Amino acid sequence: MSEAYIVAATRTAGGRRGGRLSGWHPVDLAAQVLNDLLDRIGADPALVEDVFMGCVSQVGEQAANVARNAVLASRLPESVPGTSVDRQCGSSQQTLHFAAQAVMSGAMDVVIAAGVESMSRVPMFSPSALAQKAGLGFYQSPDMNQRYNNVVFSQFMGAEMMAKKYGLSKDDLDRFALQSHQRARAATEAVWFKNEILPIAVRNAEGLETGELHSTDEGIRMEATLESIQGVKLLQEGGVITAANASQICDGATGVMVVNERGLKALGVKPLARIHHMSVIGHDPVIMLEAPLPATERALKKAGMKIDDIDLYEVNEAFASVSLAWLKATGADPARLNVNGGAIALGHPLGASGTKLMTTLVNALHRQGKRYGLQTMCEGGGMANVTIIERL
């Protein structure tokens, strides 16, 4: 079986809700990332055989197969197909897995895995909320309700359950959130993100360019203090979760190009990384966010590795309680986790976050001269993908 290699990776800087990326139609924003992947290695667009694109809220501007629409808005020829993937927050991490599986099997040689989410223009929960409003029902079926005793599935309740189960206090979560901002600020000031960020023209509400470029993650609180984070109100009385110790709503697009040996030869490029392992599991959908813990344990076992064999970890900061519980369960070194900050500071553009984290992980491994990186994230419905890569 062939190997799967990453040869290019890119992302937009995160945009706040209503911020510097909110003037972009998500299809056009995603197309910019597709174009940049081609530009980074001087690839012939006709060599791309498919585009897999993660997107969670596939309605409105992100409906009707956003992947194919992004292809049609890009420089890729019409002959390049595209398909949209929804594995909730892990959507574009799953596109990376699909792309790797395609080139490893030999069915394809050059594939793009990407993701896009405009949370400004297509708010979270839009698909289910709009359908309910239109009288089209709700996704929880009678049989689901019978199996789970009419539970209202909620990531926010899951985050509270995680904190309680793993003995995490609000102070623990707030201190972790502060660290996320501090690390993101340090990485930004050291220009460590420069190689991975595609500068994007700022567009106003009418879609007209303003003459400015968006090249810095907009959500970083450069002057964050523990006191300012501690002062944010609780999401529920008696809980520990606040908006300050959870991921930020974010607009963004990201992508990686994945190839096999024939793809390397056709493109005439050297690989950045090799996909060493990939897996996905399902877990308890009620606590929902715990899946990265058993997923990591199983992935390491299948890969024949131990947690200390991994040099850097990217564990999506959907909530601080998830990342801290992961550290407790795995015994991982906190100094290797989200070394440039995470979604609490940089934002979590839902379906784009998988390849966003991978882009950052690849670049961090190269900058530090490290070998192995592991990425995982919690996903709606109680799932988690794990990807282990080797820097080349």
C-alpha atoms as a printed R data frame, in Angstrom:
    type eleno elety resid chain resno       x      y       z
1   ATOM     1    CA   MET     A     1   0.000  0.000   0.000
2   ATOM     2    CA   SER     A     2   1.191  3.509  -0.804
3   ATOM     3    CA   GLU     A     3   2.017  6.120   1.826
4   ATOM     4    CA   ALA     A     4   0.097  9.374   2.218
5   ATOM     5    CA   TYR     A     5   2.058 12.614   2.348
6   ATOM     6    CA   ILE     A     6   1.131 16.225   3.080
7   ATOM     7    CA   VAL     A     7   2.856 18.513   0.580
8   ATOM     8    CA   ALA     A     8   1.114 21.827   1.254
9   ATOM     9    CA   ALA     A     9  -0.942 23.295   4.091
10  ATOM    10    CA   THR     A    10  -2.599 26.657   4.512
11  ATOM    11    CA   ARG     A    11  -5.206 28.532   6.520
12  ATOM    12    CA   THR     A    12  -6.758 31.917   6.795
13  ATOM    13    CA   ALA     A    13  -6.226 33.793  10.027
14  ATOM    14    CA   GLY     A    14  -9.279 33.363  12.214
15  ATOM    15    CA   GLY     A    15 -11.974 36.007  11.953
16  ATOM    16    CA   ARG     A    16 -14.239 37.059  14.790
17  ATOM    17    CA   ARG     A    17 -18.008 36.897  14.402
18  ATOM    18    CA   GLY     A    18 -18.912 39.962  12.375
19  ATOM    19    CA   GLY     A    19 -15.206 40.664  11.912
20  ATOM    20    CA   ARG     A    20 -12.652 40.928   9.126
21  ATOM    21    CA   LEU     A    21 -13.720 37.787   7.239
22  ATOM    22    CA   SER     A    22 -17.465 38.242   7.612
23  ATOM    23    CA   GLY     A    23 -17.741 40.054   4.287
24  ATOM    24    CA   TRP     A    24 -16.622 36.928   2.426
25  ATOM    25    CA   HIS     A    25 -19.094 34.443   1.001
26  ATOM    26    CA   PRO     A    26 -17.814 31.113   2.421
27  ATOM    27    CA   VAL     A    27 -17.597 29.564  -1.042
28  ATOM    28    CA   ASP     A    28 -15.249 32.314  -2.207
29  ATOM    29    CA   LEU     A    29 -13.262 32.156   1.016
30  ATOM    30    CA   ALA     A    30 -12.741 28.419   0.575
31  ATOM    31    CA   ALA     A    31 -11.740 28.975  -3.055
32  ATOM    32    CA   GLN     A    32  -8.905 31.249  -1.912
33  ATOM    33    CA   VAL     A    33  -7.480 28.401   0.137
34  ATOM    34    CA   LEU     A    34  -7.716 25.996  -2.811
35  ATOM    35    CA   ASN     A    35  -5.840 28.480  -4.966
36  ATOM    36    CA   ASP     A    36  -3.177 29.003  -2.317
37  ATOM    37    CA   LEU     A    37  -2.487 25.283  -2.041
38  ATOM    38    CA   LEU     A    38  -1.758 25.265  -5.760
39  ATOM    39    CA   ASP     A    39   0.431 28.366  -5.493
40  ATOM    40    CA   ARG     A    40   2.498 27.056  -2.593
41  ATOM    41    CA   ILE     A    41   3.967 24.238  -4.675
42  ATOM    42    CA   GLY     A    42   3.309 25.491  -8.209
43  ATOM    43    CA   ALA     A    43   0.949 22.607  -8.842
44  ATOM    44    CA   ASP     A    44  -0.810 22.020 -12.147
45  ATOM    45    CA   PRO     A    45  -4.504 22.395 -11.183
46  ATOM    46    CA   ALA     A    46  -5.448 19.554 -13.522
47  ATOM    47    CA   LEU     A    47  -3.516 17.075 -11.360
48  ATOM    48    CA   VAL     A    48  -5.979 17.463  -8.478
49  ATOM    49    CA   GLU     A    49  -8.385 14.528  -8.595
50  ATOM    50    CA   ASP     A    50 -10.859 15.419  -5.852
51  ATOM    51    CA   VAL     A    51 -11.621 17.944  -3.129
52  ATOM    52    CA   PHE     A    52 -13.034 16.821   0.216
53  ATOM    53    CA   MET     A    53 -14.278 19.780   2.265
54  ATOM    54    CA   GLY     A    54 -15.513 19.797   5.832
55  ATOM    55    CA   CYS     A    55 -18.418 22.042   6.785
56  ATOM    56    CA   VAL     A    56 -20.847 21.671   9.676
57  ATOM    57    CA   SER     A    57 -23.636 24.155   8.888
58  ATOM    58    CA   GLN     A    58 -24.470 23.070   5.350
59  ATOM    59    CA   VAL     A    59 -27.346 25.442   4.723
60  ATOM    60    CA   GLY     A    60 -27.758 28.790   2.984
61  ATOM    61    CA   GLU     A    61 -24.425 30.012   1.623
62  ATOM    62    CA   GLN     A    62 -22.840 26.707   2.665
63  ATOM    63    CA   ALA     A    63 -25.525 24.495   1.101
64  ATOM    64    CA   ALA     A    64 -25.684 22.539  -2.167
65  ATOM    65    CA   ASN     A    65 -22.238 20.909  -1.789
66  ATOM    66    CA   VAL     A    66 -19.969 23.744  -0.667
67  ATOM    67    CA   ALA     A    67 -16.918 21.728  -1.775
68  ATOM    68    CA   ARG     A    68 -17.977 21.609  -5.420
69  ATOM    69    CA   ASN     A    69 -19.032 25.248  -5.306
70  ATOM    70    CA   ALA     A    70 -15.613 26.228  -3.945
71  ATOM    71    CA   VAL     A    71 -13.974 24.342  -6.812
72  ATOM    72    CA   LEU     A    72 -16.110 26.289  -9.288
73  ATOM    73    CA   ALA     A    73 -15.092 29.565  -7.626
74  ATOM    74    CA   SER     A    74 -11.383 28.646  -7.718
75  ATOM    75    CA   ARG     A    75  -8.748 28.167 -10.421
76  ATOM    76    CA   LEU     A    76  -9.304 24.426 -10.416
77  ATOM    77    CA   PRO     A    77 -10.737 23.116 -13.686
78  ATOM    78    CA   GLU     A    78 -14.367 21.984 -13.920
79  ATOM    79    CA   SER     A    79 -13.096 18.412 -14.174
80  ATOM    80    CA   VAL     A    80 -12.191 18.465 -10.464
81  ATOM    81    CA   PRO     A    81 -15.112 17.161  -8.370
82  ATOM    82    CA   GLY     A    82 -15.785 17.973  -4.748
83  ATOM    83    CA   THR     A    83 -17.764 16.520  -1.885
84  ATOM    84    CA   SER     A    84 -18.766 18.015   1.459
85  ATOM    85    CA   VAL     A    85 -18.205 16.180   4.736
86  ATOM    86    CA   ASP     A    86 -19.955 16.602   8.083
87  ATOM    87    CA   ARG     A    87 -18.380 14.874  11.061
88  ATOM    88    CA   GLN     A    88 -19.280 17.880  13.189
89  ATOM    89    CA   CYS     A    89 -16.199 19.606  14.631
90  ATOM    90    CA   GLY     A    90 -13.960 16.911  13.156
91  ATOM    91    CA   SER     A    91 -15.265 17.430   9.624
92  ATOM    92    CA   SER     A    92 -12.047 18.560   7.971
93  ATOM    93    CA   GLN     A    93  -9.922 16.188  10.032
94  ATOM    94    CA   GLN     A    94 -12.111 13.518   8.478
95  ATOM    95    CA   THR     A    95 -11.508 14.985   5.018
96  ATOM    96    CA   LEU     A    96  -7.800 14.507   5.669
97  ATOM    97    CA   HIS     A    97  -8.478 10.872   6.529
98  ATOM    98    CA   PHE     A    98 -10.567 10.392   3.388
99  ATOM    99    CA   ALA     A    99  -7.853 12.015   1.276
100 ATOM   100    CA   ALA     A   100  -5.146  9.850   2.821
101 ATOM   101    CA   GLN     A   101  -7.223  6.711   2.318
102 ATOM   102    CA   ALA     A   102  -7.775  7.630  -1.334
103 ATOM   103    CA   VAL     A   103  -4.077  8.062  -2.133
104 ATOM   104    CA   MET     A   104  -2.943  5.127  -0.005
105 ATOM   105    CA   SER     A   105  -5.308  2.838  -1.873
106 ATOM   106    CA   GLY     A   106  -3.945  4.062  -5.180
107 ATOM   107    CA   ALA     A   107  -7.390  5.116  -6.362
108 ATOM   108    CA   MET     A   108  -6.120  8.711  -6.563
109 ATOM   109    CA   ASP     A   109  -2.717 10.371  -6.454
110 ATOM   110    CA   VAL     A   110  -3.395 14.039  -5.622
111 ATOM   111    CA   VAL     A   111  -6.290 15.110  -3.370
112 ATOM   112    CA   ILE     A   112  -7.151 18.256  -1.420
113 ATOM   113    CA   ALA     A   113  -8.604 18.004   2.084
114 ATOM   114    CA   ALA     A   114 -10.097 21.267   3.287
115 ATOM   115    CA   GLY     A   115 -12.689 22.933   5.449
116 ATOM   116    CA   VAL     A   116 -14.705 26.130   5.641
117 ATOM   117    CA   GLU     A   117 -17.095 27.707   8.110
118 ATOM   118    CA   SER     A   118 -18.484 31.229   8.155
119 ATOM   119    CA   MET     A   119 -20.072 31.361  11.568
120 ATOM   120    CA   SER     A   120 -20.918 35.019  10.980
121 ATOM   121    CA   ARG     A   121 -22.992 34.364   7.882
122 ATOM   122    CA   VAL     A   122 -24.285 30.873   8.716
123 ATOM   123    CA   PRO     A   123 -24.667 30.781  12.514
124 ATOM   124    CA   MET     A   124 -24.118 27.614  14.513
125 ATOM   125    CA   PHE     A   125 -27.181 25.335  14.686
126 ATOM   126    CA   SER     A   126 -28.714 26.962  11.575
127 ATOM   127    CA   PRO     A   127 -29.557 23.676   9.784
128 ATOM   128    CA   SER     A   128 -31.647 22.260  12.637
129 ATOM   129    CA   ALA     A   129 -33.044 25.598  13.854
130 ATOM   130    CA   LEU     A   130 -34.219 26.715  10.410
131 ATOM   131    CA   ALA     A   131 -35.759 23.313   9.687
132 ATOM   132    CA   GLN     A   132 -37.676 23.356  12.965
133 ATOM   133    CA   LYS     A   133 -38.901 26.877  12.267
134 ATOM   134    CA   ALA     A   134 -40.104 25.751   8.839
135 ATOM   135    CA   GLY     A   135 -42.004 22.819  10.336
136 ATOM   136    CA   LEU     A   136 -39.616 20.187   9.001
137 ATOM   137    CA   GLY     A   137 -39.041 18.445  12.291
138 ATOM   138    CA   PHE     A   138 -35.978 17.793  14.450
139 ATOM   139    CA   TYR     A   139 -33.028 15.450  14.069
140 ATOM   140    CA   GLN     A   140 -33.669 13.480  17.283
141 ATOM   141    CA   SER     A   141 -35.900 10.586  16.301
142 ATOM   142    CA   PRO     A   142 -38.311  8.603  18.498
143 ATOM   143    CA   ASP     A   143 -35.945  5.631  18.573
144 ATOM   144    CA   MET     A   144 -32.998  7.853  19.562
145 ATOM   145    CA   ASN     A   145 -35.096  9.371  22.345
146 ATOM   146    CA   GLN     A   146 -36.127  5.951  23.575
147 ATOM   147    CA   ARG     A   147 -32.518  4.748  23.672
148 ATOM   148    CA   TYR     A   148 -31.266  7.871  25.456
149 ATOM   149    CA   ASN     A   149 -34.318  8.595  27.622
150 ATOM   150    CA   ASN     A   150 -35.225 11.869  25.912
151 ATOM   151    CA   VAL     A   151 -31.853 13.484  26.641
152 ATOM   152    CA   VAL     A   152 -31.278 16.901  25.118
153 ATOM   153    CA   PHE     A   153 -27.811 16.457  23.612
154 ATOM   154    CA   SER     A   154 -25.728 19.504  24.503
155 ATOM   155    CA   GLN     A   155 -22.031 20.227  24.115
156 ATOM   156    CA   PHE     A   156 -22.304 22.820  26.894
157 ATOM   157    CA   MET     A   157 -23.687 20.259  29.328
158 ATOM   158    CA   GLY     A   158 -21.024 17.850  28.127
159 ATOM   159    CA   ALA     A   159 -18.321 20.377  28.978
160 ATOM   160    CA   GLU     A   160 -19.738 20.752  32.489
161 ATOM   161    CA   MET     A   161 -19.897 16.971  32.856
162 ATOM   162    CA   MET     A   162 -16.265 16.687  31.764
163 ATOM   163    CA   ALA     A   163 -15.149 19.223  34.352
164 ATOM   164    CA   LYS     A   164 -17.018 17.422  37.125
165 ATOM   165    CA   LYS     A   165 -15.865 13.944  36.111
166 ATOM   166    CA   TYR     A   166 -12.185 14.926  35.938
167 ATOM   167    CA   GLY     A   167 -12.175 17.174  39.000
168 ATOM   168    CA   LEU     A   168 -11.526 20.425  37.151
169 ATOM   169    CA   SER     A   169 -12.308 23.697  38.901
170 ATOM   170    CA   LYS     A   170 -13.261 26.969  37.267
171 ATOM   171    CA   ASP     A   171  -9.829 28.269  38.257
172 ATOM   172    CA   ASP     A   172  -8.203 25.360  36.370
173 ATOM   173    CA   LEU     A   173 -10.218 26.193  33.263
174 ATOM   174    CA   ASP     A   174  -9.591 29.931  33.471
175 ATOM   175    CA   ARG     A   175  -5.849 29.481  33.909
176 ATOM   176    CA   PHE     A   176  -5.756 27.179  30.891
177 ATOM   177    CA   ALA     A   177  -7.697 29.773  28.878
178 ATOM   178    CA   LEU     A   178  -5.208 32.468  29.850
179 ATOM   179    CA   GLN     A   179  -2.360 30.205  28.754
180 ATOM   180    CA   SER     A   180  -4.031 29.762  25.362
181 ATOM   181    CA   HIS     A   181  -4.098 33.516  24.797
182 ATOM   182    CA   GLN     A   182  -0.548 33.947  26.062
183 ATOM   183    CA   ARG     A   183   0.816 31.232  23.797
184 ATOM   184    CA   ALA     A   184  -1.108 32.557  20.803
185 ATOM   185    CA   ARG     A   185   0.182 36.066  21.485
186 ATOM   186    CA   ALA     A   186   3.765 34.798  21.762
187 ATOM   187    CA   ALA     A   187   3.449 32.841  18.509
188 ATOM   188    CA   THR     A   188   1.972 35.858  16.733
189 ATOM   189    CA   GLU     A   189   4.644 38.253  17.982
190 ATOM   190    CA   ALA     A   190   7.371 35.781  17.023
191 ATOM   191    CA   VAL     A   191   5.796 35.527  13.514
192 ATOM   192    CA   TRP     A   192   5.539 31.753  13.857
193 ATOM   193    CA   PHE     A   193   2.211 31.694  12.023
194 ATOM   194    CA   LYS     A   194   3.497 33.533   8.948
195 ATOM   195    CA   ASN     A   195   4.272 30.410   6.901
196 ATOM   196    CA   GLU     A   196   0.829 28.903   7.472
197 ATOM   197    CA   ILE     A   197  -1.464 31.928   7.088
198 ATOM   198    CA   LEU     A   198  -2.823 33.070   3.737
199 ATOM   199    CA   PRO     A   199  -3.368 36.857   3.924
200 ATOM   200    CA   ILE     A   200  -6.909 37.639   2.790
201 ATOM   201    CA   ALA     A   201  -8.311 40.952   1.595
202 ATOM   202    CA   VAL     A   202 -10.836 42.375   4.036
203 ATOM   203    CA   ARG     A   203 -14.306 42.776   2.529
204 ATOM   204    CA   ASN     A   204 -17.112 44.932   3.870
205 ATOM   205    CA   ALA     A   205 -20.738 43.915   4.312
206 ATOM   206    CA   GLU     A   206 -21.365 44.545   0.608
207 ATOM   207    CA   GLY     A   207 -18.512 42.200  -0.345
208 ATOM   208    CA   LEU     A   208 -16.247 45.013  -1.554
209 ATOM   209    CA   GLU     A   209 -12.563 44.956  -0.665
210 ATOM   210    CA   THR     A   210 -11.450 47.671   1.736
211 ATOM   211    CA   GLY     A   211  -7.765 47.695   0.804
212 ATOM   212    CA   GLU     A   212  -6.738 46.009   4.074
213 ATOM   213    CA   LEU     A   213  -5.315 42.511   4.506
214 ATOM   214    CA   HIS     A   214  -6.373 40.085   7.201
215 ATOM   215    CA   SER     A   215  -3.300 38.114   8.287
216 ATOM   216    CA   THR     A   216  -3.491 37.957  12.098
217 ATOM   217    CA   ASP     A   217  -5.853 35.785  14.137
218 ATOM   218    CA   GLU     A   218  -8.505 38.214  15.266
219 ATOM   219    CA   GLY     A   219  -9.636 36.483  18.441
220 ATOM   220    CA   ILE     A   220  -6.427 36.636  20.460
221 ATOM   221    CA   ARG     A   221  -6.848 38.753  23.579
222 ATOM   222    CA   MET     A   222  -3.366 40.241  23.607
223 ATOM   223    CA   GLU     A   223  -3.883 41.876  26.997
224 ATOM   224    CA   ALA     A   224  -5.814 39.044  28.644
225 ATOM   225    CA   THR     A   225  -5.358 38.619  32.384
226 ATOM   226    CA   LEU     A   226  -6.568 35.975  34.773
227 ATOM   227    CA   GLU     A   227  -8.813 38.568  36.385
228 ATOM   228    CA   SER     A   228 -10.473 39.508  33.085
229 ATOM   229    CA   ILE     A   229 -11.100 35.856  32.245
230 ATOM   230    CA   GLN     A   230 -12.408 35.084  35.727
231 ATOM   231    CA   GLY     A   231 -14.866 37.956  35.442
232 ATOM   232    CA   VAL     A   232 -16.836 36.475  32.539
233 ATOM   233    CA   LYS     A   233 -20.273 35.245  33.609
234 ATOM   234    CA   LEU     A   234 -21.062 31.558  33.908
235 ATOM   235    CA   LEU     A   235 -23.112 29.893  31.181
236 ATOM   236    CA   GLN     A   236 -25.217 28.233  33.859
237 ATOM   237    CA   GLU     A   237 -25.647 28.901  37.563
238 ATOM   238    CA   GLY     A   238 -23.426 26.656  39.655
239 ATOM   239    CA   GLY     A   239 -21.322 25.611  36.665
240 ATOM   240    CA   VAL     A   240 -17.721 26.295  35.681
241 ATOM   241    CA   ILE     A   241 -17.988 26.933  31.920
242 ATOM   242    CA   THR     A   242 -17.899 30.486  30.558
243 ATOM   243    CA   ALA     A   243 -17.412 31.986  27.127
244 ATOM   244    CA   ALA     A   244 -13.865 32.828  28.220
245 ATOM   245    CA   ASN     A   245 -12.799 29.214  28.843
246 ATOM   246    CA   ALA     A   246 -14.489 27.889  25.706
247 ATOM   247    CA   SER     A   247 -13.609 28.182  22.021
248 ATOM   248    CA   GLN     A   248 -14.433 31.338  20.109
249 ATOM   249    CA   ILE     A   249 -16.959 31.594  17.302
250 ATOM   250    CA   CYS     A   250 -14.825 32.028  14.204
251 ATOM   251    CA   ASP     A   251 -14.830 32.425  10.423
252 ATOM   252    CA   GLY     A   252 -12.156 30.640   8.433
253 ATOM   253    CA   ALA     A   253 -11.048 28.302   5.674
254 ATOM   254    CA   THR     A   254  -8.178 25.828   5.712
255 ATOM   255    CA   GLY     A   255  -6.710 23.054   3.606
256 ATOM   256    CA   VAL     A   256  -3.932 20.562   2.952
257 ATOM   257    CA   MET     A   257  -2.835 18.753  -0.192
258 ATOM   258    CA   VAL     A   258  -2.351 15.007   0.189
259 ATOM   259    CA   VAL     A   259  -0.498 12.784  -2.281
260 ATOM   260    CA   ASN     A   260   1.139  9.376  -2.673
261 ATOM   261    CA   GLU     A   261   4.491  8.537  -4.259
262 ATOM   262    CA   ARG     A   262   3.097  8.954  -7.775
263 ATOM   263    CA   GLY     A   263   1.694 12.320  -6.729
264 ATOM   264    CA   LEU     A   264   5.071 13.420  -5.392
265 ATOM   265    CA   LYS     A   265   6.676 12.517  -8.707
266 ATOM   266    CA   ALA     A   266   3.967 14.211 -10.786
267 ATOM   267    CA   LEU     A   267   4.178 17.415  -8.739
268 ATOM   268    CA   GLY     A   268   7.950 17.346  -8.391
269 ATOM   269    CA   VAL     A   269   7.840 18.326  -4.716
270 ATOM   270    CA   LYS     A   270   9.149 17.098  -1.385
271 ATOM   271    CA   PRO     A   271   6.693 16.116   1.357
272 ATOM   272    CA   LEU     A   272   6.226 18.083   4.561
273 ATOM   273    CA   ALA     A   273   4.884 15.146   6.551
274 ATOM   274    CA   ARG     A   274   3.715 11.552   6.312
275 ATOM   275    CA   ILE     A   275   0.429 10.288   7.698
276 ATOM   276    CA   HIS     A   276   1.567  7.712  10.258
277 ATOM   277    CA   HIS     A   277  -1.809  6.734  11.728
278 ATOM   278    CA   MET     A   278  -5.465  7.715  11.463
279 ATOM   279    CA   SER     A   279  -8.524  6.422  13.249
280 ATOM   280    CA   VAL     A   280 -11.943  7.464  14.512
281 ATOM   281    CA   ILE     A   281 -14.246  6.167  17.241
282 ATOM   282    CA   GLY     A   282 -17.729  6.672  18.578
283 ATOM   283    CA   HIS     A   283 -18.343  7.181  22.285
284 ATOM   284    CA   ASP     A   284 -21.014  8.329  24.762
285 ATOM   285    CA   PRO     A   285 -23.106 11.024  22.990
286 ATOM   286    CA   VAL     A   286 -24.431 12.435  26.270
287 ATOM   287    CA   ILE     A   287 -21.135 13.512  27.821
288 ATOM   288    CA   MET     A   288 -20.275 13.880  24.125
289 ATOM   289    CA   LEU     A   289 -16.839 15.506  24.472
290 ATOM   290    CA   GLU     A   290 -14.936 12.656  26.129
291 ATOM   291    CA   ALA     A   291 -14.220 10.650  22.971
292 ATOM   292    CA   PRO     A   292 -10.686 12.064  22.356
293 ATOM   293    CA   LEU     A   293  -9.492 10.314  25.527
294 ATOM   294    CA   PRO     A   294 -10.227  6.677  24.584
295 ATOM   295    CA   ALA     A   295  -9.563  7.545  20.943
296 ATOM   296    CA   THR     A   296  -6.011  8.618  21.765
297 ATOM   297    CA   GLU     A   297  -5.407  5.506  23.864
298 ATOM   298    CA   ARG     A   298  -6.591  3.259  21.058
299 ATOM   299    CA   ALA     A   299  -4.698  5.152  18.362
300 ATOM   300    CA   LEU     A   300  -1.412  4.906  20.246
301 ATOM   301    CA   LYS     A   301  -1.946  1.198  20.800
302 ATOM   302    CA   LYS     A   302  -2.690  0.586  17.117
303 ATOM   303    CA   ALA     A   303   0.327  2.670  16.107
304 ATOM   304    CA   GLY     A   304   2.592  0.815  18.541
305 ATOM   305    CA   MET     A   305   3.489  4.050  20.295
306 ATOM   306    CA   LYS     A   306   3.380  5.623  23.747
307 ATOM   307    CA   ILE     A   307   2.254  9.158  24.543
308 ATOM   308    CA   ASP     A   308   5.855 10.198  25.251
309 ATOM   309    CA   ASP     A   309   6.818  9.167  21.713
310 ATOM   310    CA   ILE     A   310   4.762 12.097  20.435
311 ATOM   311    CA   ASP     A   311   6.596 15.421  20.331
312 ATOM   312    CA   LEU     A   312   3.658 17.808  19.897
313 ATOM   313    CA   TYR     A   313  -0.095 17.483  20.468
314 ATOM   314    CA   GLU     A   314  -2.975 19.484  19.030
315 ATOM   315    CA   VAL     A   315  -6.131 18.814  21.034
316 ATOM   316    CA   ASN     A   316  -8.911 21.140  19.980
317 ATOM   317    CA   GLU     A   317  -9.856 23.577  22.723
318 ATOM   318    CA   ALA     A   318 -13.585 23.360  22.195
319 ATOM   319    CA   PHE     A   319 -13.702 23.803  25.969
320 ATOM   320    CA   ALA     A   320 -10.810 24.014  28.398
321 ATOM   321    CA   SER     A   321 -12.303 21.043  30.245
322 ATOM   322    CA   VAL     A   322 -11.737 18.805  27.205
323 ATOM   323    CA   SER     A   323  -8.036 19.570  26.816
324 ATOM   324    CA   LEU     A   324  -7.361 19.393  30.553
325 ATOM   325    CA   ALA     A   325  -9.232 16.091  30.905
326 ATOM   326    CA   TRP     A   326  -7.212 14.744  27.961
327 ATOM   327    CA   LEU     A   327  -3.985 15.701  29.740
328 ATOM   328    CA   LYS     A   328  -5.128 13.946  32.922
329 ATOM   329    CA   ALA     A   329  -6.200 10.782  31.142
330 ATOM   330    CA   THR     A   330  -3.147 10.415  28.908
331 ATOM   331    CA   GLY     A   331  -0.434 11.674  31.263
332 ATOM   332    CA   ALA     A   332   0.843 13.812  28.386
333 ATOM   333    CA   ASP     A   333   3.360 16.606  28.892
334 ATOM   334    CA   PRO     A   334   1.414 19.911  29.119
335 ATOM   335    CA   ALA     A   335   4.364 21.741  27.560
336 ATOM   336    CA   ARG     A   336   3.795 19.849  24.290
337 ATOM   337    CA   LEU     A   337   0.068 20.590  24.084
338 ATOM   338    CA   ASN     A   338  -1.206 23.364  21.784
339 ATOM   339    CA   VAL     A   339   2.150 25.107  21.937
340 ATOM   340    CA   ASN     A   340   0.914 28.073  19.883
341 ATOM   341    CA   GLY     A   341  -2.385 28.398  21.706
342 ATOM   342    CA   GLY     A   342  -5.651 26.843  20.671
343 ATOM   343    CA   ALA     A   343  -9.267 27.510  19.830
344 ATOM   344    CA   ILE     A   344  -9.891 29.471  23.043
345 ATOM   345    CA   ALA     A   345  -7.612 32.178  21.632
346 ATOM   346    CA   LEU     A   346  -7.462 31.417  17.912
347 ATOM   347    CA   GLY     A   347 -11.083 30.435  17.292
348 ATOM   348    CA   HIS     A   348 -12.890 27.276  16.263
349 ATOM   349    CA   PRO     A   349 -14.367 27.579  12.760
350 ATOM   350    CA   LEU     A   350 -16.201 24.249  13.175
351 ATOM   351    CA   GLY     A   351 -15.819 22.351   9.891
352 ATOM   352    CA   ALA     A   352 -12.518 24.089   9.099
353 ATOM   353    CA   SER     A   353 -10.786 23.312  12.397
354 ATOM   354    CA   GLY     A   354  -9.456 19.861  11.488
355 ATOM   355    CA   THR     A   355  -7.171 21.000   8.693
356 ATOM   356    CA   LYS     A   356  -6.534 24.232  10.607
357 ATOM   357    CA   LEU     A   357  -4.993 22.310  13.488
358 ATOM   358    CA   MET     A   358  -3.096 20.095  11.062
359 ATOM   359    CA   THR     A   359  -1.636 23.119   9.280
360 ATOM   360    CA   THR     A   360  -0.430 24.510  12.600
361 ATOM   361    CA   LEU     A   361   0.901 21.121  13.733
362 ATOM   362    CA   VAL     A   362   2.928 20.549  10.562
363 ATOM   363    CA   ASN     A   363   4.471 23.998  10.801
364 ATOM   364    CA   ALA     A   364   5.214 23.678  14.520
365 ATOM   365    CA   LEU     A   365   6.999 20.356  13.987
366 ATOM   366    CA   HIS     A   366   9.148 21.901  11.272
367 ATOM   367    CA   ARG     A   367   9.910 25.010  13.316
368 ATOM   368    CA   GLN     A   368  10.947 22.972  16.345
369 ATOM   369    CA   GLY     A   369  12.672 20.206  14.387
370 ATOM   370    CA   LYS     A   370  10.467 17.573  16.038
371 ATOM   371    CA   ARG     A   371   9.369 14.254  14.544
372 ATOM   372    CA   TYR     A   372   5.879 13.102  15.588
373 ATOM   373    CA   GLY     A   373   2.666 15.044  16.085
374 ATOM   374    CA   LEU     A   374  -0.782 13.914  17.234
375 ATOM   375    CA   GLN     A   375  -4.072 15.686  16.586
376 ATOM   376    CA   THR     A   376  -7.502 14.939  18.010
377 ATOM   377    CA   MET     A   377 -10.746 16.739  18.768
378 ATOM   378    CA   CYS     A   378 -14.140 16.150  20.310
379 ATOM   379    CA   GLU     A   379 -17.078 15.991  17.916
380 ATOM   380    CA   GLY     A   380 -20.835 16.341  18.191
381 ATOM   381    CA   GLY     A   381 -22.567 13.022  18.749
382 ATOM   382    CA   GLY     A   382 -19.695 11.673  20.850
383 ATOM   383    CA   MET     A   383 -16.956 10.946  18.297
384 ATOM   384    CA   ALA     A   384 -13.258 11.701  17.853
385 ATOM   385    CA   ASN     A   385 -10.704 11.452  15.087
386 ATOM   386    CA   VAL     A   386  -7.005 10.911  15.811
387 ATOM   387    CA   THR     A   387  -4.245 11.605  13.320
388 ATOM   388    CA   ILE     A   388  -0.537 10.970  13.944
389 ATOM   389    CA   ILE     A   389   1.938 12.449  11.505
390 ATOM   390    CA   GLU     A   390   5.697 12.244  11.007
391 ATOM   391    CA   ARG     A   391   7.572 15.344   9.937
392 ATOM   392    CA   LEU     A   392   9.754 14.802   6.876
